[in-house]
Each structure stands twice: as C-alpha cells, then as structure tokens.
C-alpha cells in the first residue's frame, strides 16, 4: 500500500511517501515560502525521485487541523484535488496527534502545543509507552495558565512539542517538563503517515468530498466580522 501524506498546518511544509509501513521519501521545508508555492512542487519531487507516479498512490493523508487557517486549508485542498482525480480514499489526521508520533519508542507524556495567539495554545496530551500512544484529552484551544495545572498534576516526564512549546516552557517551573529537541519539535508528513496508517487499518478513511479542515475556533477575520456585526446591532 502506497500512501502520500502532507502537512502544511504551520510554518514548515512536508510531503512523505510511505509504502508498506516504511518511509521511502520525506521532503521537509521550513523556508517561510507560501505553501501554495511549494506543496505541489514538493509532491512532484518526491514522486519523481522515488520512481512513483500519482496513479500508483492508494491513499492520501493530511493534517486537517488545528493550525494555521491558511496552511491547513492549502494542505486539505491539495489532497482533495489529488484524491478526486484518482478517486482514492483520504485519512484525516489531527495535527496535534501527528506530533506524538515523533516520539514512538519513548515513555513520556507528549504535550502538543501550537501557538493560538492571545496567550492560548491549541493543545492535546498523549501518553507514549513504547509503540503505543494513548490520547489523554481532546484537541482544544486552552489558555496557557489553565494548561499549567494539568501538567503539574501528571506524574510523568512531559515533552513539549509544536510551535507553542517554548511559550509553555517559558511559563512553567515544573522540573518534569522539557522541550523536545528541535529536529523532533514540529509536525512532519512522515508522522502524519504513521498516524494515518493506524486509522486506515481501522477503516477510518473518508472520501475526497468529505475531507474537511478542522478548526478549533473562528479565524481572526471571522471574529472581527462577528464583533462588527454585534457592535452594529447594538447601535440600532
């Protein structure tokens, strides 16, 4: 089974080809370029250098949120378009959960944190015990000050990952909490593939039409539009 997985949910972008449980190509880019400029070129590159073609792909996987509203939308749209063309199934992966797969083989709680601005993070907690990953809470948007007591209550080593990891680390004096090494701190398509493989084996695929972004809160533009409507309503 040949899977193509994609992540563009934050500043980095990555594309992976995953065949029969093995990464055969993994393209990671963190240059600040717009994902709409790079993602399809990266996909073409991993196919070409691997000697594969698009019609050989059996399933597609993508981080569908949370994350950057624009980045998530670009990744989901790219996968929808590719999967539509060949009528192939898609696997939706939580961005936060995919980061826990960077730590397979560890024995720790992974605290995935993505910067949600205004002293909040998109967050979920996962306990990694060797090859097993246990989700401890749903994906959520949470104030950092509300997250810290939860971490204090855990009797485990806690590894912070994601682009909000340093924000949380700088707010705690918990000796059990540490930052992930830089090369493991961010989401990447190879981890998306590993998470997606488990979902695929459980039959948890969706059609390209059903593949959608999953945002945990409204975008800034939507919040400002709603606030404007509320102000206008109060003035009438």
N, C-alpha and C positions, 0 to 999 in steps of 0.2 A: 504494500500500500504506500503510495507516494502522496505526501501532504506538503502543501505550500502554506507557510504561516507568516503573518505580518504583524508588526507593531509600529504604530505611529502616534501613540497616545500621549507622548510628551516631547521634549526637545530631540532625543535620539529617534532614529528610524532604523528598522531592521527587517530583513526578509530571510527566511530559512526554508531549505528543502530538507524534508525529514522522510526517510524511507525505511520501512520495516524496523522502526524503533531506533534508528541511527541518524544523526545529523550528517548530511552529505555536503551541505553548503550553508554558510551562515554569514550574511553580509550585514554589518553594523556600521552606522554612520551617525556621527554627532558633530556636525559642522555648523549647525544653525541654518542650513538651507531649508527652504519651504518643502514640506513633504510632498506637495503636489508636483514639485520639480524632480524629486529624487526617487519616489517609491516605485514607479513603474520601470524606471531605468535600472534600479536595483534588482527588480524581479527578472527583467530580461537578462541581466548579467548572471544571476545565479542559475538560471535555466541553461544559458549558453555554456558556461564553464563546467556545468555538470553533465552536459551531453543529454539534457532532457528537453522536452517540448511541452507546451501548455496542455496539449491534448492527452499527455501522459498522467496529469495530476488527477488523483482520485478524490481528494477532499481538500478544502480550504479552511484555514483557521485564522482568527483575528482577535486581538484585544479590542473589545467593543465598549470599554469604559470601566470605571471612570477615567477622567483625564482631561487633556485639553479639548475643548469643544471642537475646534477646527481640526486638530490632529486625529481625534477619534473618528470624526466624520469622513476625513480623507481615507483613512485605512479601511473603514467599513465600506465606503463607496467603491474603492478599488477592488476589494474582494467580491463584493456583489456583482460588479461588472464582469470580472473574470469567471466567476462561478456561473453566472447567467449564460455566458457564451457557450459553455460546455455542459450545462445542466448538471452541475456537481453539487454535492451537499456541503454545508458550511458548519463550522463549530464556533460558537461564541465563547470567548474566554474573558473572565474578569481580569482587568489589568492588575489589580492588587493580588489576586491569586497566582497569576503567572510569575510574579516576582518570588513567591515562596519556592517555586521550582528551581530557582538558582541555588538552593541550599539542600537539595536532596543529598542524603548521607549524613546530614548534621543531626544534632539533638538539641533543639532550641525552639523558642517561640520567635517567629518572624513577624515583626510589626511593620507592615507595608504602609507607607505614608507618602501621599502625593500632595504637593502644595495646593491648597484650595483658596489661598489668599485670606485676608482678614483674620489672621491667627487661627485658621482652621486647616485641617488636612482631610483628604479622602483617605479612609483607613479601613483595614481589616487585620485581624490577628490569626495566625496559623501556627499550629504546633507541628514541627517536623521531627519525626522519630525514624531516622534511617530513610527508608524508601516510602514511608507513609506520611501523608500530610493530612492533618485534621483542621478543618475550619473552626475557629472559636467564636466568630461573630460574623454577622452580615456586613457587606460593604456599606459604608456610611460616610457622611460628612460630619466631622466632630471637631469641637474646639480643642486646641492643644491642652488647655488647662483641665478639660474634662477627661482627656485620654490619660494623663499622667497618673491619676489614682488607680486606674485599671492596671497599668504597667507595674505599679508599686505592689499590687496585690498578687502578682504572679510569682510563683516560686521556681522560676526558670531563668536560664540565660536568655536575654532578649536581644535580637539583632534588628536594627533599624535599617530599612531599605526604602528606596524611592527618592524622588527629588525633594520631598519634605522631611527626609530623615534628619538632616542637620538642624532644621528648625526644632524638632522634638528633642534631639540630643542636647541642644543648647539651652533647653528649658528644664532639664532634669538633672538631679544629682544622684540618681539611682545607680548604684555601683553594678547592678546586674545588666544594665543597658549599654550596648556598644554599637558603633556604626559598622555597617558592612564594609568590606574592602571596596575601593572604588570600582574595580572590574566586576563586582557582583551586585552593585548597589542599584542598578537600573534594570528596567524591563527590557527583554530582548526576545526576538522571534523564536529562538530555539527553545526557550522556556514556555512560550505560548504553545509550541508544538507538543511538548511533553504533557502539559495540562490538557490539551485538546485530545491527545491520544486516549487518555483515560475516559473522557466524555464520549469519544467516538465508539470505544469498546462497549460502553453502556447504552449505545443507541441514541445519544443525545445530540443529534445533528439537526439542523434546520435547513429549509430551502433558501435559495438566494433572496427570494422575495421577503421571507420572514426575518432575515438578518437585519438587525437594527442597532444603532448606538444605544448605550445605557448610561444616561446621565443621572447623577445623584441630586442635582439641583439645577435651577434655571441658569442660563447663561447671563453674563453681566448685561448684555443688551436687552434680554427679556426682563430682567429685574428692573432695569431703568425704565423700560416701556410701561411695565405694570405700575411702577411708582408714579410715573407721569399721569397715567390714567386715573390713579387714585387721587392725586392732587387735583386734577381737573374735575373729578367727581365731587370733591369736597368744596370746590369753588362755585359749583352750580346750585 
